[in-house]
Amino acid sequence: MRSHGVPNYPGPDSSGQLTKITPTDVPKLGVSLIRFQAAQKACEAQWPYRPPTLAQQRQELTDYLKFAQCMRGHGLPGFPDPTAETGGPRFLISVSKDGFDPHSPAVLAKAHECERVLPAGSGLPEVTVTP
C-alpha cells in the first residue's frame, strides 16, 4: 500500500494482524479515497482479508444473538440484539436507554463469561456506546 501511494498505511500489530481500514479512516491516512482504492486494487492479490460469505455473515449474526441472549441470562435484561452492519454485526448500547455501562467491570465480567458462545479466538464483539 505504501509503495502504491499510501505512505501512512499502518503496519501489522504485534500479533501480525493488519488493521482493517474503512472509508471513514482513509482521510486520516492523508490520501484521497480514489488513491486509496487504486492502491487497494494494485495490492489486492496480497491482501489476506477476504470478505465473509453470506453463510459466514449469517453464522456471525447467529453467534452474536447467542451472546446477547447469554448477557440477558446473566442479569442484563436490557442487553440489545446485534444490528447487522456493513462491517459485520455490532451492538449499539445506550447507557441511558439500556441501563448499563458496557465498560463497567461487572458488565465486562459477564461479557467474558458469555464469550464462550462465540467462536474460539474471536474476542468480545464490537460495541458502540451512546449516552
C-alpha positions as a LaTeX table, in Angstrom:
\begin{tabular}{lrrr}
\hline
Residue & $x$ (\AA) & $y$ (\AA) & $z$ (\AA) \\
\hline
Met1 & 0.00 & 0.00 & 0.00 \\
Arg2 & 2.84 & 2.36 & 0.87 \\
Ser3 & 4.63 & 1.79 & $-2.43$ \\
His4 & 1.37 & 2.39 & $-4.27$ \\
Gly5 & 0.72 & 5.88 & $-2.90$ \\
Val6 & $-0.47$ & 5.44 & 0.69 \\
Pro7 & 2.71 & 6.26 & 2.65 \\
Asn8 & 0.99 & 6.36 & 6.06 \\
Tyr9 & $-0.64$ & 2.95 & 5.74 \\
Pro10 & $-0.25$ & 1.24 & 9.14 \\
Gly11 & 1.89 & $-1.84$ & 9.54 \\
Pro12 & 0.74 & $-5.01$ & 11.26 \\
Asp13 & 0.26 & $-5.01$ & 15.03 \\
Ser14 & 2.43 & $-7.02$ & 17.43 \\
Ser15 & 0.48 & $-10.20$ & 16.63 \\
Gly16 & 0.94 & $-9.71$ & 12.88 \\
Gln17 & $-2.63$ & $-8.61$ & 12.23 \\
Leu18 & $-3.35$ & $-5.85$ & 9.73 \\
Thr19 & $-5.74$ & $-3.06$ & 10.62 \\
Lys20 & $-8.95$ & $-3.05$ & 8.60 \\
Ile21 & $-9.28$ & 0.43 & 7.10 \\
Thr22 & $-12.82$ & 1.67 & 6.44 \\
Pro23 & $-13.67$ & 4.52 & 4.03 \\
Thr24 & $-14.07$ & 6.89 & 7.00 \\
Asp25 & $-10.48$ & 6.04 & 8.08 \\
Val26 & $-8.94$ & 6.97 & 4.71 \\
Pro27 & $-8.67$ & 10.76 & 5.29 \\
Lys28 & $-6.62$ & 10.04 & 8.44 \\
Leu29 & $-4.04$ & 8.41 & 6.16 \\
Gly30 & $-3.60$ & 11.67 & 4.25 \\
Val31 & $-4.79$ & 10.43 & 0.86 \\
Ser32 & $-7.97$ & 10.61 & $-1.17$ \\
Leu33 & $-10.38$ & 7.71 & $-1.32$ \\
Ile34 & $-9.61$ & 7.36 & $-5.04$ \\
Arg35 & $-5.86$ & 7.00 & $-4.36$ \\
Phe36 & $-6.54$ & 4.55 & $-1.53$ \\
Gln37 & $-8.82$ & 2.43 & $-3.74$ \\
Ala38 & $-6.24$ & 2.41 & $-6.55$ \\
Ala39 & $-3.59$ & 1.16 & $-4.10$ \\
Gln40 & $-6.01$ & $-1.47$ & $-2.80$ \\
Lys41 & $-6.66$ & $-2.66$ & $-6.35$ \\
Ala42 & $-2.92$ & $-2.89$ & $-7.05$ \\
Cys43 & $-2.36$ & $-4.86$ & $-3.84$ \\
Glu44 & $-5.49$ & $-7.00$ & $-3.67$ \\
Ala45 & $-3.71$ & $-10.26$ & $-4.52$ \\
Gln46 & $-1.51$ & $-9.80$ & $-1.43$ \\
Trp47 & $-4.31$ & $-8.77$ & 0.95 \\
Pro48 & $-5.07$ & $-11.63$ & 3.36 \\
Tyr49 & $-8.59$ & $-10.46$ & 4.19 \\
Arg50 & $-11.44$ & $-11.87$ & 2.17 \\
Pro51 & $-14.98$ & $-10.65$ & 2.84 \\
Pro52 & $-17.12$ & $-13.22$ & 4.61 \\
Thr53 & $-19.56$ & $-15.23$ & 2.54 \\
Leu54 & $-23.29$ & $-14.81$ & 3.11 \\
Ala55 & $-23.31$ & $-18.06$ & 5.12 \\
Gln56 & $-20.43$ & $-16.76$ & 7.28 \\
Gln57 & $-22.28$ & $-13.46$ & 7.82 \\
Arg58 & $-25.40$ & $-15.33$ & 8.92 \\
Gln59 & $-23.37$ & $-17.50$ & 11.29 \\
Glu60 & $-21.69$ & $-14.45$ & 12.82 \\
Leu61 & $-25.08$ & $-12.81$ & 13.40 \\
Thr62 & $-26.36$ & $-16.05$ & 14.96 \\
Asp63 & $-23.30$ & $-16.18$ & 17.25 \\
Tyr64 & $-23.85$ & $-12.55$ & 18.30 \\
Leu65 & $-27.53$ & $-13.27$ & 19.00 \\
Lys66 & $-26.43$ & $-16.12$ & 21.29 \\
Phe67 & $-24.07$ & $-13.69$ & 23.00 \\
Ala68 & $-26.93$ & $-11.21$ & 23.57 \\
Gln69 & $-29.13$ & $-13.97$ & 24.97 \\
Cys70 & $-26.33$ & $-15.04$ & 27.30 \\
Met71 & $-25.85$ & $-11.46$ & 28.53 \\
Arg72 & $-29.58$ & $-11.16$ & 29.21 \\
Gly73 & $-29.43$ & $-14.50$ & 31.03 \\
His74 & $-26.61$ & $-13.13$ & 33.19 \\
Gly75 & $-28.71$ & $-10.32$ & 34.60 \\
Leu76 & $-28.75$ & $-7.67$ & 31.87 \\
Pro77 & $-32.35$ & $-7.80$ & 30.60 \\
Gly78 & $-31.78$ & $-4.62$ & 28.57 \\
Phe79 & $-28.89$ & $-6.06$ & 26.56 \\
Pro80 & $-29.86$ & $-5.43$ & 22.90 \\
Asp81 & $-29.71$ & $-7.80$ & 19.96 \\
Pro82 & $-26.93$ & $-7.01$ & 17.50 \\
Thr83 & $-27.55$ & $-4.88$ & 14.44 \\
Ala84 & $-26.42$ & $-6.05$ & 11.03 \\
Glu85 & $-23.85$ & $-3.52$ & 9.84 \\
Thr86 & $-21.73$ & $-3.34$ & 6.68 \\
Gly87 & $-18.57$ & $-4.33$ & 8.56 \\
Gly88 & $-20.37$ & $-7.10$ & 10.43 \\
Pro89 & $-22.81$ & $-7.19$ & 13.31 \\
Arg90 & $-22.29$ & $-4.91$ & 16.27 \\
Phe91 & $-24.03$ & $-3.93$ & 19.44 \\
Leu92 & $-25.42$ & $-0.42$ & 19.81 \\
Ile93 & $-25.80$ & 0.31 & 23.51 \\
Ser94 & $-27.31$ & 3.43 & 25.02 \\
Val95 & $-26.25$ & 3.79 & 28.64 \\
Ser96 & $-29.39$ & 5.80 & 29.46 \\
Lys97 & $-31.82$ & 3.62 & 27.48 \\
Asp98 & $-30.35$ & 0.17 & 28.14 \\
Gly99 & $-29.49$ & 0.94 & 31.77 \\
Phe100 & $-25.88$ & $-0.22$ & 32.00 \\
Asp101 & $-22.34$ & 0.77 & 31.07 \\
Pro102 & $-20.81$ & $-1.97$ & 28.87 \\
His103 & $-17.32$ & $-0.96$ & 30.03 \\
Ser104 & $-18.02$ & $-1.35$ & 33.75 \\
Pro105 & $-16.09$ & $-4.16$ & 35.48 \\
Ala106 & $-19.30$ & $-6.02$ & 36.38 \\
Val107 & $-20.60$ & $-5.98$ & 32.79 \\
Leu108 & $-17.20$ & $-6.89$ & 31.36 \\
Ala109 & $-17.05$ & $-9.89$ & 33.73 \\
Lys110 & $-20.43$ & $-11.06$ & 32.36 \\
Ala111 & $-19.22$ & $-10.47$ & 28.81 \\
His112 & $-16.17$ & $-12.63$ & 29.42 \\
Glu113 & $-18.44$ & $-15.38$ & 30.78 \\
Cys114 & $-20.60$ & $-15.16$ & 27.65 \\
Glu115 & $-17.59$ & $-15.07$ & 25.33 \\
Arg116 & $-17.74$ & $-18.89$ & 25.40 \\
Val117 & $-20.73$ & $-18.84$ & 22.99 \\
Leu118 & $-18.63$ & $-17.10$ & 20.34 \\
Pro119 & $-16.16$ & $-18.86$ & 18.04 \\
Ala120 & $-12.81$ & $-19.55$ & 19.69 \\
Gly121 & $-10.39$ & $-16.66$ & 19.35 \\
Ser122 & $-12.96$ & $-14.17$ & 18.08 \\
Gly123 & $-12.81$ & $-12.00$ & 21.20 \\
Leu124 & $-15.57$ & $-9.80$ & 22.51 \\
Pro125 & $-17.85$ & $-8.18$ & 19.93 \\
Glu126 & $-17.64$ & $-4.54$ & 18.96 \\
Val127 & $-19.83$ & $-2.20$ & 20.95 \\
Thr128 & $-20.89$ & 1.33 & 20.07 \\
Val129 & $-21.90$ & 3.27 & 23.18 \\
Thr130 & $-24.09$ & 6.36 & 23.32 \\
Pro131 & $-25.18$ & 8.34 & 26.37 \\
\hline
\end{tabular}
